Amino acid sequence: MTRELGLPMQIPSPQAELPREVTIWEVGARDGLQNEQDTVPLEVKIEFLRRLADAGLGVLEATSFVHPKWVPQLADATELLAQLERAPGVRYPVLVPNERGLDRALDSRVAEIAIFAAATEAFSSRNLNRSLDEQFAMFDPVVHRAVREGLSVRGYLSMCFGDPWEGPVPAEQVVGVGKRLLEMGCNQLSLGDTIGVATPGQVESLLGAFAAAGVGMDRIAVHFHDTYGQALANTYAALRLGVSTVDSSAGGLGGCPYAKSATGNLATEDLVWMLDGLGIGHGVDLGALVDTSVWMSGKLGRPSPSRVVKALAA
């Protein structure tokens, strides 16, 4: 499919406080598809990942080794990784909940894993069935063993800005949990706005608290949901403070069971459009990415919520 992208005639150079390059951590195949009511066929998932790699995305979170009882949509994780033809230069991290999940990841020859922690007591109890402190006892052997095996470990931290049961989350609480994950051995921390309530001011405040605690922005990624339409504004705030890894989902796939109005993750196409306008490099072919999301929308039987997909596919 060809289309007029309507980009500016001259792409500006990045402003002094903005990064020159951004790593897009594409989560559509994992965080996006795990929220689908119906299971997406294995061959569609593999084709989705192939198309995303062909569009220039260098990090594709491929699947999750969470027990199929909890995430039946990704029960085919082992089969997917066995059949997936991994593109040269593309990273395929997977989510790992515990040591059994790590066993499966190692058997599947993955090089990177991610763990999923909570910044609040309420969400840790409901999502992990453990207290805020007890979650570390679960993650510690996973992270240490993975590091010994030569794997890179990312730490997801959910409910960093607001929790549906606890309300606004104090920055010092998030920093305390985040630092424990980094000290445990995680090389990167992805700060999640799980229910999409964050505002740019909150983002600046939290990132400032991490910086004051001695955590460099090179170890921080951001993961925004677009419930209130703030995901792009929040991302821009993070970029201005030095963050250069942004999580997003092709076509805006995904959602959050704890915020029924959530429209899902920040759409990768919307992110790319903004980065192009700022003159920030990312390596993605926007036209090919839009085509991929249109194709996936056809497989899912509904249109993409991404504004850029809607505009360019019209």
BATIKOL-929114 format. One record per residue: residue number from 1; x, y, z of N, C-alpha, C, CB in turn. Coordinates in pm, whole numbers. Each point is the difference from the previous one (the first is absolute). Glycine has a CB too. Example, Ala and Ser with C-alpha at 12.3 -4.5 7.8 and 13.67 -1.06 7.14 Angstrom:
// residues 2
seq; n.east; n.north; n.up; ca.east; ca.north; ca.up; c.east; c.north; c.up; cb.east; cb.north; cb.up
1; 1319; -569; 780; -89; 119; 0; 90; 120; 0; -189; -117; 125
2; 154; 222; -197; 82; 119; 6; -77; 109; 73; 118; -63; -215
// end
This chain:
// residues 314
seq; n.east; n.north; n.up; ca.east; ca.north; ca.up; c.east; c.north; c.up; cb.east; cb.north; cb.up
1; 85; -119; 0; -85; 119; 0; 88; 124; 0; -184; -123; 122
2; 157; 217; -207; 75; 125; -2; -93; 112; 42; 153; -84; -182
3; -95; 187; 237; -81; 112; 47; 88; 122; 16; -158; -157; 118
4; 96; 273; -119; 72; 124; 28; 6; 18; 150; -74; 105; -220
5; 194; -109; 276; 12; 6; 144; -23; 139; 56; 158; -187; -16
6; -141; 290; -65; -28; 134; 48; 101; 51; 101; -235; -46; -42
7; 358; -6; 39; 102; 45; 95; 52; 137; -40; 63; -238; 47
8; -4; 312; 48; 57; 131; -32; 106; -12; -109; -46; 75; 234
9; 60; 30; -315; 100; -1; -106; 140; -12; 58; -151; 138; -144
10; 175; -74; 259; 130; -6; 64; -19; -49; 143; 89; 188; -145
11; -23; -298; 179; -8; -52; 136; 99; 80; 85; -67; -234; -80
12; 21; 293; 190; 90; 81; 83; 102; -86; 73; -181; 168; 27
13; 290; -105; 15; 95; -68; 87; -59; -6; 140; 197; 77; -142
14; -162; -181; 220; -53; -8; 135; 39; 121; 84; 8; -248; -16
15; -97; 291; 104; 33; 107; 93; 108; -50; 95; -233; 98; -18
16; 303; -5; 79; 117; -36; 80; -32; -100; 110; 90; 224; -48
17; -210; -215; 109; -29; -88; 113; -60; -133; -43; -33; 202; 137
18; 12; -221; -265; -61; -123; -49; 106; -99; -50; -205; 130; -61
19; 181; -259; 75; 96; -99; -52; 2; 3; -153; -37; -144; 202
20; 150; 108; -260; 10; -5; -146; -61; -128; -55; 207; 140; 11
21; -206; -246; 69; -56; -128; -41; -87; -54; 113; 199; -48; -150
22; -304; -23; 113; -87; -65; 99; -14; -147; -37; -126; 217; 43
23; 138; -303; 56; -28; -142; -19; -147; -24; 28; 236; -64; 65
24; -307; 13; -165; -141; -34; 18; -8; -147; 41; -74; 174; -172
25; 18; -196; 291; -16; -136; 52; -142; -43; -34; 170; 36; 190
26; -185; -111; -299; -131; -37; -52; -60; -115; 81; 70; 75; -229
27; -188; -49; 288; -62; -99; 89; -130; -58; -56; 102; 121; 190
28; -134; -89; -316; -129; -43; -54; -22; -149; 1; 10; 198; -139
29; 94; -275; 105; -17; -146; -9; -17; -66; 136; 136; 6; -208
30; -94; 61; 314; -16; -55; 134; -106; 77; 79; 240; -74; -3
31; -214; 196; 39; -92; 78; 82; -130; 29; -75; 196; 102; 118
32; -186; -88; -249; -120; 26; -78; -88; -122; -14; 126; 173; -121
33; -68; -282; 70; -80; -118; -30; -45; -76; 125; 123; -16; -214
34; -55; 34; 327; -42; -73; 120; -134; 50; 53; 240; -38; 55
35; -284; 156; -101; -126; 57; 45; -117; -33; -92; 131; 181; 106
36; -104; -254; -214; -107; -35; -92; -94; -104; 63; 152; 50; -194
37; -281; -34; 169; -96; -98; 52; 16; -135; -68; -158; 186; 49
38; 182; -184; -179; 20; -123; -74; 149; -20; -27; -229; 23; -105
39; 272; -147; 109; 140; -30; -25; 34; 20; -147; -2; -165; 190
40; 108; 237; -216; 46; 24; -137; 78; -123; -46; 10; 254; 37
41; -36; -305; -157; 71; -120; -48; 151; 20; -2; -200; -57; -137
42; 272; -50; 162; 145; 3; 5; 59; 57; -128; -4; -197; 152
43; -47; 155; -267; 57; 47; -127; -19; 152; -18; -44; -227; -99
44; -63; 281; 155; -22; 144; -8; 100; 74; 89; -245; -38; -48
45; 271; -15; 166; 99; 61; 89; 138; 2; -65; -133; -77; 198
46; 171; -34; -259; 131; -8; -65; 9; 98; -116; 20; -240; 67
47; -126; 249; -145; -1; 95; -112; 3; 144; 51; -126; -166; -139
48; 56; 192; 249; 1; 133; 61; 143; 39; 39; -235; -36; 86
49; 305; -52; -20; 137; 28; 40; 90; 20; -122; -35; -132; 211
50; 15; 53; -314; 81; 15; -122; -23; 137; -61; -10; -247; -41
51; -115; 289; 32; -31; 129; -60; 55; 115; 84; -206; -100; -100
52; 199; 87; 231; 55; 104; 87; 151; 13; -19; -185; -42; 167
53; 254; -72; -178; 145; 3; -25; 30; 63; -135; 29; -205; 142
54; -107; 170; -244; 19; 57; -133; -24; 151; -2; -67; -219; -98
55; -17; 268; 190; -27; 144; 8; 113; 76; 70; -244; -51; 3
56; 343; -21; 49; 117; 67; 58; 6; 3; 151; -1; 133; -200
57; -96; -194; 266; 3; -2; 146; 108; -97; 48; -246; 57; 9
58; 331; -10; 80; 115; -80; 42; -19; -77; 128; 135; 164; -114
59; -241; -134; 190; -30; -72; 123; -145; -44; -5; 174; 131; 132
60; -198; -260; -135; -135; -56; -9; -22; -94; 118; 0; 20; -253
61; -76; 24; 351; -31; -88; 112; -94; -107; -53; 31; 186; 174
62; 18; -308; -182; -65; -101; -82; -117; -70; 67; 216; -32; -107
63; -202; 0; 237; -104; -80; 65; 26; 0; 150; -28; -145; -206
64; -47; 60; 277; 13; -9; 145; -6; -146; 41; -105; 227; 30
65; 185; -262; 72; -2; -134; 55; -81; -7; 130; 222; -41; -105
66; -317; 132; 119; -95; -9; 110; -85; -126; -20; -6; 254; 27
67; -36; -317; 81; -76; -125; -10; -125; 22; -86; 84; -73; 227
68; -112; -20; -317; -116; 14; -90; -133; 19; 73; 122; -141; -161
69; -130; 97; 286; -123; 20; 77; -29; 148; 17; 40; -215; 120
70; 65; 296; -106; -16; 143; 23; -1; 80; -129; 110; -29; 219
71; -33; -15; -318; 4; 70; -129; -15; -104; -111; 149; 187; 94
72; -270; -236; -116; -20; -105; -102; 32; 47; -141; -174; -96; 146
73; 166; 227; -169; 27; 53; -134; 145; -23; -43; -178; 171; 38
74; 268; -192; 58; 141; -20; -32; 48; -140; 42; 38; 247; 27
75; -128; -341; -24; 34; -137; 38; 94; -66; -100; -219; -17; 114
76; 229; 73; -234; 83; -57; -106; 140; 60; -4; -206; -41; -131
77; 252; 94; 244; 130; 70; 2; 114; -88; -48; -84; 137; 188
78; 90; -260; -140; 109; -90; -40; -4; -29; -149; -4; -103; 228
79; -115; 76; -280; -15; -29; -142; 35; 123; -84; -178; -170; 53
80; 136; 287; -7; 29; 121; -75; 151; 21; -15; -215; 102; 83
81; 287; -114; 27; 144; 24; -7; 72; -110; -79; -14; 119; 219
82; -41; -239; -219; 61; -109; -77; -17; 23; -150; -45; -157; 190
83; -67; 216; -229; -29; 17; -142; 39; 138; -53; -186; -161; 29
84; 209; 255; 60; 31; 137; -42; 137; 8; -66; -142; 86; 187
85; 147; -30; -306; 127; 28; -67; 48; 136; 47; -62; -142; -203
86; 161; 144; 288; 43; 125; 64; 84; 82; -97; -4; -112; 225
87; -39; 234; -248; 68; 88; -96; 135; 44; 55; -223; 79; -86
88; 324; -70; 2; 132; 45; 44; -7; 139; 62; 107; -140; -179
89; -42; 156; 294; 7; 130; 64; -123; 38; 81; 144; 65; -183
90; -246; -149; 182; -122; 29; 75; 3; -76; 132; -130; 38; -214
91; 91; 30; 321; -6; -61; 133; -142; -49; 28; 188; 152; 82
92; -199; -269; -19; -130; -60; 28; -12; -36; 149; -8; -90; -237
93; -2; 187; 324; -17; -30; 142; -135; -66; 28; 148; 193; 55
94; -156; -264; 58; -124; -64; 42; -24; 30; 147; 29; -184; -172
95; -156; 181; 212; -35; 20; 140; 8; -132; 74; -150; 194; -61
96; 213; -190; 180; 19; -120; 82; -49; 29; 142; 201; -73; -141
97; -298; -5; 194; -55; 30; 132; 73; -65; 117; -215; 23; -114
98; 283; -135; 89; 58; -78; 109; 109; -92; -55; -218; 9; 129
99; 271; -96; -42; 111; -86; -44; -44; -102; -105; 104; 30; 224
100; -225; -79; -213; -48; -92; -104; -8; 71; -135; -131; -129; 173
101; 85; 251; -172; -2; 77; -123; 140; 24; -54; -210; 108; 77
102; 306; -87; 13; 139; 17; -44; 53; -127; -63; 36; 168; 182
103; -71; -284; -125; 41; -128; -61; -47; -7; -145; -10; -113; 226
104; -116; 147; -247; -57; -6; -135; 68; 100; -93; -220; -74; 97
105; 251; 192; -43; 68; 102; -82; 139; -47; -41; -130; 180; 118
106; 204; -238; -25; 133; -50; -32; -6; -112; -102; 77; 65; 228
107; -176; -153; -215; -16; -108; -98; -31; 55; -139; -81; -151; 184
108; 21; 270; -188; -37; 61; -128; 110; 93; -54; -240; -15; 69
109; 355; 17; -2; 118; 74; -48; -24; 151; -8; 67; -203; -129
110; -135; 257; 228; -18; 145; 2; 123; 66; 61; -251; -26; 17
111; 274; 150; -55; 115; 75; 51; -40; 106; 101; 115; -41; -215
112; -244; 74; 218; -48; 105; 90; -133; -42; 61; 118; 177; -135
113; -134; -146; 262; -127; -23; 65; -45; 127; 71; 54; -246; 28
114; -180; 246; 13; -54; 108; 81; -82; -60; 113; -4; 157; -198
115; 8; -92; 314; -85; -38; 111; -101; 112; 22; 184; -140; 107
116; -294; 109; -39; -110; 95; 12; -33; 22; 147; -91; -72; -225
117; 140; 183; 280; -18; 31; 141; -105; 110; 18; 238; -68; 46
118; -278; 90; 79; -101; 100; 32; 57; 105; 93; -180; -171; -30
119; 135; 294; 12; 45; 110; 86; -92; 21; 119; 101; 107; -199
120; -214; -179; 204; -96; 19; 107; -35; -132; 68; -91; 198; -121
121; 54; -187; 246; -40; -118; 77; -123; -67; -60; 96; 106; 206
122; -195; -24; -243; -126; -55; -50; 19; -78; -129; -119; 190; 107
123; 195; -134; -201; 16; -69; -128; 89; -122; 14; -32; 217; -119
124; 132; -209; 205; 84; -117; 23; -84; -116; 55; 200; 150; 42
125; -290; -118; 50; -86; -102; 58; -94; -60; -104; 14; 117; 219
126; -74; -33; -302; -99; -48; -97; 63; -65; -122; -150; 179; 79
127; 264; -128; -123; 60; -50; -124; 101; -112; 24; -34; 224; -97
128; 104; -218; 212; 105; -97; 28; -31; -89; 119; 161; 160; -95
129; -269; -130; 166; -37; -75; 119; 110; 4; 105; -142; -147; -141
130; 210; 260; 148; 107; 21; 97; -1; 144; 48; 139; -180; -110
131; -84; 203; 226; 11; 136; 49; 108; 73; -79; -76; -71; 231
132; 83; 202; -209; 99; 81; -71; 141; -51; 26; -152; 199; 15
133; 181; -237; 109; 133; -51; 32; 19; -144; -47; 5; 152; 196
134; -110; -233; -186; 12; -140; -37; 28; -21; -148; -154; -52; 185
135; 116; 148; -270; 26; -18; -143; 149; -12; -30; -209; 128; -48
136; 292; -63; 130; 143; -4; -27; 58; -139; 26; 15; 242; 61
137; -72; -314; 34; 46; -136; 25; -29; -90; -121; -37; 32; 247
138; -69; -1; -320; -33; -76; -120; 93; 36; -116; -238; -12; 76
139; 270; 141; -89; 79; 44; -114; 150; -22; 18; -176; 168; -43
140; 223; -165; 167; 144; -5; 24; 68; -120; -64; -42; 120; 213
141; -6; -243; -192; 69; -114; -65; -10; 2; -152; -46; -132; 204
142; -64; 188; -256; -16; 9; -145; 106; 92; -59; -247; -43; 22
143; 259; 161; 38; 93; 100; -54; 144; -47; 16; -164; 182; 55
144; 199; -231; 62; 140; -41; 21; 40; -116; -90; -20; 77; 237
145; -70; -172; -252; 33; -113; -88; 9; 44; -145; -114; -155; 159
146; 23; 241; -202; 3; 49; -138; 130; 73; -29; -250; 19; 3
147; 293; 64; 91; 125; 74; -19; 118; -97; -7; -97; 198; 123
148; 96; -300; -37; 108; -101; -5; 3; -71; -135; -20; -32; 249
149; -98; 15; -308; -10; -68; -130; 31; 93; -117; -170; -151; 99
150; 201; 278; -68; 37; 95; -104; -115; 74; -64; 189; -144; -40
151; -308; 135; 102; -117; 68; -56; -8; 143; 52; -121; -219; -18
152; 66; 305; -65; -33; 136; 42; -139; -2; 62; 146; 103; -183
153; -165; -29; 293; -127; -2; 72; -57; 141; 11; 76; -203; 130
154; -198; 218; -176; -73; 126; 15; -101; -15; 114; 29; 55; -248
155; -48; 52; 324; -100; -1; 105; -116; 91; -35; 178; -51; 167
156; -295; -7; -189; -121; 81; -15; -49; 38; 139; -62; -114; -219
157; 22; 238; 236; -57; 45; 126; -136; 62; -29; 230; 39; 102
158; -335; -105; -58; -136; 43; -30; -55; 95; 107; -37; -216; -121
159; -69; 288; 86; -71; 91; 90; 93; 108; 57; -156; -186; 58
160; 239; 244; -144; 97; 99; 47; -61; 138; 25; 171; -126; -125
161; -287; 152; 70; -59; 134; 13; -135; -1; 69; 121; 63; -205
162; -195; -169; 189; -129; -10; 64; -44; -144; 8; -60; 227; -83
163; -11; -261; 190; -48; -135; 24; -151; 8; 23; 224; -74; 100
164; -304; -13; -163; -146; 11; 14; -49; -23; 142; -17; -74; -233
165; 98; 10; 319; -40; -25; 138; 66; 98; 97; -32; -240; -58
166; 153; 284; 28; 74; 85; 93; 1; 147; -40; 139; -196; 53
167; -175; 226; -179; 3; 138; -46; 140; 40; -45; -187; 53; 154
168; 220; 77; -148; 132; 47; -42; 111; -70; 78; -99; 221; -60
169; 207; -254; -9; 109; -75; 61; 116; 95; 29; -70; -212; -121
170; 116; 220; 247; 111; 90; 34; 127; -35; -79; -98; 28; 229
171; 166; 75; -277; 121; -22; -80; 105; -76; 79; -48; 208; -126
172; 61; -178; 255; 104; -67; 78; -26; -149; 14; 36; 212; 124
173; -162; -252; -127; -34; -142; 5; 42; -69; -130; -194; 49; 155
174; 168; 15; -267; 38; -56; -130; 152; -10; -11; -208; 96; -105
175; 278; 8; 148; 146; 0; -7; 57; -111; 88; -1; 248; -44
176; -56; -267; 162; 48; -104; 90; -10; -138; -61; -66; 142; 190
177; -49; -172; -252; -19; -130; -63; 91; -12; -123; -239; -9; 83
178; 244; 115; -162; 81; -2; -122; 147; -22; 28; -164; 149; -104
179; 217; -83; 207; 141; -18; 33; 30; -142; 45; 12; 242; 63
180; -106; -303; 8; 22; -140; 41; 10; -92; -121; -123; 46; 213
181; 43; -20; -315; 8; -82; -122; 132; 20; -71; -247; 14; -23
182; 294; 110; 16; 129; 27; -65; 114; -61; 79; -93; 212; -94
183; 88; -200; 225; 106; -56; 84; 0; -153; -5; -16; 200; 149
184; -100; -258; -175; -13; -145; -13; 73; -51; -123; -221; 10; 118
185; 233; 75; -221; 68; -41; -123; -69; 38; -129; 88; -184; 131
186; -205; 249; -122; -65; 47; -123; 85; 109; -62; -229; -57; 92
187; 247; 51; -223; 81; 102; -67; -83; 120; -42; 151; -180; -79
188; -284; 162; 73; -89; 110; -39; -130; -11; 77; 104; 9; -229
189; -164; 108; 256; -126; 7; 72; -101; 72; -87; 118; -1; 225
190; -230; -67; -255; -105; 61; -80; -112; 45; 93; 58; -145; -201
191; -81; 275; 207; -98; 59; 91; -137; 1; -68; 179; 142; 110
192; -274; -216; -54; -129; -17; -65; -110; 86; 59; 71; -228; -51
193; -141; 297; -37; -123; 70; 36; -115; -95; -35; 100; 235; -40
194; -120; -335; 123; -81; -116; -33; -145; 34; -31; 149; -132; 143
195; -205; 232; -73; -139; 37; -25; -12; 132; -76; -64; -122; 208
196; 177; 176; -253; -3; 116; -90; -44; 131; 63; -45; -160; -174
197; 81; 182; 301; -45; 122; 68; 109; 106; 13; -160; -141; 124
198; 281; 112; -166; 112; 93; 20; -17; 127; -82; 148; -195; 45
199; -85; 301; 4; 8; 127; -71; 148; 38; -12; -230; 74; 85
200; 265; 17; -177; 141; 37; -16; 65; 48; 129; -53; 58; -233
201; -23; 15; 316; 57; 46; 126; 38; -115; 91; -136; 205; -20
202; 52; -308; 25; 33; -118; 80; 122; -72; -55; -242; -24; 59
203; 250; 17; -191; 116; -65; -63; 128; 72; 38; -144; -76; -192
204; 143; 207; 181; 119; 79; 36; 36; -20; 147; -60; 169; -175
205; -41; -173; 261; 24; -17; 143; 62; -136; 30; -191; 153; 48
206; 136; -260; -108; 52; -133; 28; 140; -19; -56; -233; -86; -3
207; 255; 131; -120; 134; -13; -57; 102; 83; 78; -102; -41; -227
208; 59; 157; 274; 88; 82; 83; 35; -70; 130; -100; 204; -100
209; 4; -278; 157; 26; -74; 123; 100; -113; -25; -231; 56; 82
210; 220; -123; -196; 97; -104; -34; 139; 61; -18; -181; -136; -110
211; 188; 249; 40; 130; 65; -21; 61; 41; 134; -77; 82; -225
212; -4; -28; 315; 49; 41; 131; 50; -118; 81; -158; 192; -4
213; 103; -312; -25; 42; -122; 70; 120; -66; -67; -235; -33; 74
214; 290; 97; -176; 120; -50; -66; -24; -96; -114; 109; 32; 213
215; -232; -42; -262; -31; -88; -112; 3; 81; -130; -141; -149; 148
216; 231; 113; -238; 12; 72; -127; -115; -32; -94; 247; -2; 28
217; -281; 98; -113; -110; -20; -94; 34; -103; -106; -70; 234; 40
218; 197; -270; -53; 38; -106; -94; -47; -137; 49; 199; 136; -68
219; -242; -145; 194; -49; -127; 55; -153; -2; 11; 215; -24; 125
220; -277; 130; -174; -145; 15; 12; -67; -7; -138; 32; 140; 207
221; -142; -212; -214; -90; 4; -115; -138; 42; 51; 131; -182; -124
222; -218; 224; 32; -135; 38; 40; -102; -80; -79; 79; 233; 59
223; -191; -260; 7; -104; -86; -56; -135; 63; 34; 145; -211; 22
224; -201; 284; -118; -122; 75; 25; -121; -61; -69; 138; 204; 24
225; -250; -203; 49; -130; -31; -59; -71; 132; -27; -15; -226; 122
226; -79; 223; -216; -56; 125; -52; -145; 24; 44; 152; -23; -195
227; -186; -22; 314; -137; 8; 49; -56; 143; -7; 49; -193; 150
228; 30; 290; -109; -43; 140; 2; 65; 83; -111; -34; -22; 245
229; 90; -45; -345; 59; 72; -112; 130; 71; 31; -227; 27; -82
230; 297; -72; 186; 122; 68; 44; 128; -75; -36; -133; 96; 183
231; 123; -209; -250; 120; -82; -20; 110; 71; -77; -148; -198; 4
232; 114; 268; -112; 102; 72; -77; 59; 115; 80; -118; -63; -210
233; 34; 138; 279; 50; 112; 81; 91; -52; 111; -209; 132; -50
234; 171; -244; 111; 84; -58; 104; 133; -49; -57; -205; -66; 125
235; 201; 8; -245; 123; -45; -65; 92; 117; -29; -125; -192; -100
236; 69; 301; 50; 81; 118; -30; 66; 53; 127; -152; 57; -192
237; 78; -55; 302; 57; 44; 127; 118; -87; 39; -225; 86; 72
238; 211; -218; -91; 108; -92; 33; 121; 20; -90; -169; -164; 81
239; 145; 186; -209; 111; 23; -94; 79; 125; 39; -133; -110; -183
240; 64; 213; 223; 66; 125; 38; 93; -19; 120; -197; 127; -89
241; 167; -227; 171; 81; -24; 118; 107; -106; -23; -194; 63; 138
242; 207; -110; -264; 111; -89; -34; -34; -145; -22; 132; 153; 126
243; -258; -191; -111; -39; -139; -28; 9; -25; -150; -154; -5; 203
244; 209; -109; -242; 15; -28; -143; -49; -139; -39; 195; 154; -1
245; -268; -221; 90; -67; -126; -34; -148; 15; 33; 211; -136; 44
246; -296; 113; -144; -144; 18; 17; -72; -126; -43; 22; 248; -39
247; -108; -299; 126; -83; -115; -34; -123; 46; -78; 80; -123; 206
248; -119; 46; -304; -121; 32; -77; -49; -126; -67; 75; 238; -38
249; -197; -230; -16; -64; -116; -59; -54; 35; -138; -60; -88; 228
250; 97; 11; -328; -45; 26; -137; -152; 8; -5; 202; -117; -91
251; -253; 224; 34; -144; 17; -12; -70; 32; 129; 11; -153; -186
252; 64; 172; 296; -62; 26; 129; -63; -123; 62; -40; 230; -76
253; 85; -349; 36; -54; -124; 56; 19; -4; 151; 48; -118; -216
254; -141; 55; 283; 13; -19; 143; -111; 68; 77; 243; -19; -30
255; -235; 10; 158; -99; 59; 87; 39; -27; 143; -180; -28; -173
256; 89; 60; 264; 28; -25; 140; -129; -43; 67; 190; 166; 2
257; -193; -285; 57; -123; -47; 64; -40; 81; 122; 54; -224; -83
258; 38; 311; 130; -29; 79; 119; -49; 140; -34; 172; -131; 122
259; -178; 163; -251; -54; 129; -44; -77; -28; -128; 192; 137; 105
260; -324; -158; -91; -79; -46; -112; -4; 98; -116; -135; -127; 161
261; 162; 256; -133; -1; 99; -107; 135; 11; -71; -173; 123; 126
262; 273; -199; -79; 133; 10; -60; -1; -43; -146; 101; -43; 225
263; -36; 123; -309; 6; -31; -142; 122; -83; -35; -121; 211; -45
264; 198; -249; 144; 116; -83; -27; 130; 78; 12; -140; -139; -148
265; 245; 77; 99; 132; 61; 6; 12; 118; -97; 95; -221; 68
266; 4; 302; -43; 38; 102; -97; 23; -69; -135; 104; 146; 181
267; -169; -98; -285; 15; -60; -133; 137; 33; -57; -248; 16; -38
268; 316; -117; -13; 134; 22; -56; -4; 100; -115; 64; -233; 66
269; -168; 229; -147; -10; 95; -113; -10; 144; 50; -111; -178; -137
270; 35; 200; 244; -13; 135; 55; 135; 48; 55; -242; -45; 56
271; 313; -47; 9; 133; 32; 52; 95; 35; -114; -39; -152; 195
272; 41; 70; -300; 90; 25; -113; -30; 134; -66; 18; -247; -37
273; -146; 279; 22; -37; 128; -61; 57; 116; 82; -212; -102; -93
274; 200; 95; 226; 54; 105; 84; 152; 6; -8; -196; -27; 153
275; 262; -89; -148; 146; -1; -8; 48; 59; -132; 5; -200; 148
276; -74; 168; -258; 36; 57; -129; -10; 153; 5; -80; -209; -116
277; -26; 259; 175; -18; 144; 9; 103; 69; 86; -239; -38; -33
278; 299; -37; 125; 104; 56; 88; 140; -22; -56; -151; -41; 194
279; 160; -33; -304; 130; -28; -58; 80; -103; 76; -1; 228; -85
280; -67; -314; 158; 66; -103; 81; 0; -132; -78; -72; 114; 216
281; 187; -176; -227; 13; -124; -75; -62; -118; 72; 206; 89; -99
282; -256; -188; 21; -63; -118; 58; 11; -122; -90; -156; 151; 120
283; 181; -134; -249; 23; -112; -91; -122; -69; -54; 202; -30; 121
284; -321; 85; -97; -123; -67; -41; -56; 59; -128; -49; -49; 239
285; 2; -38; -328; -68; 41; -122; -148; 15; 36; 169; -120; -153
286; -216; 245; 164; -135; 25; 47; -106; -60; -93; 83; 208; 107
287; -63; -197; -238; -96; -56; -94; -15; -150; 17; 56; 182; -157
288; 57; -252; 171; -4; -146; 18; -64; -37; 132; 206; -22; -140
289; -183; 104; 243; -59; -27; 129; -151; 19; -3; 213; 71; 109
290; -259; 36; -176; -145; 22; -14; -63; -116; -75; 34; 249; 2
291; 30; -293; -109; -52; -115; -75; -14; -123; 90; 106; 91; -210
292; -7; -111; 297; -3; -114; 91; -118; 10; 96; 249; -19; -17
293; -274; 139; 71; -110; 16; 93; -136; -12; -69; 147; 147; 139
294; -154; -100; -263; -124; -19; -76; -25; -149; -23; 31; 225; -114
295; 74; -297; 79; -10; -146; -20; -46; -68; 128; 182; 10; -175
296; -120; 26; 289; -37; -62; 127; -142; 37; 41; 240; 5; 67
297; -281; 116; -96; -138; 40; 29; -99; -90; -74; 76; 237; 36
298; -40; -272; -159; -85; -91; -76; -8; -138; 64; 58; 125; -205
299; 54; -170; 260; 0; -131; 67; -82; 3; 129; 225; -46; -98
300; -225; 162; 166; -71; 12; 127; -146; 41; -18; 216; 59; 107
301; -248; -10; -226; -138; 36; -28; -46; 132; 57; -41; -237; -8
302; 136; 329; 29; -39; 132; 49; 108; 100; -40; -129; -100; 195
303; 95; 228; -207; 99; 100; -42; 99; 32; 111; -169; 94; -155
304; 284; -47; 115; 102; 43; 95; -42; 131; 66; 179; -114; -135
305; -155; 130; 265; -28; 128; 66; 104; 108; -28; -114; -129; 177
306; 226; 91; -240; 105; 97; -29; -49; 109; -92; 169; -177; 32
307; -151; 302; 8; -41; 112; -85; 80; 6; -128; -67; 124; 203
308; 196; -156; -196; 84; 4; -119; -39; -111; -96; 188; 99; 133
309; -217; -218; -82; -46; -108; -87; -129; 42; -70; 107; -173; 151
310; -200; 230; -76; -127; 43; -59; 22; 105; -107; -114; -50; 215
311; 205; 145; -191; 24; 108; -94; 67; -49; -128; 17; 157; 192
312; 85; -241; -176; 78; -41; -116; -62; -114; -77; 199; 75; 120
313; -288; -150; -54; -64; -112; -70; -132; 43; -66; 106; -158; 163
314; -146; 283; -139; -128; 47; -54; 5; 8; -151; -42; 129; 210
// end
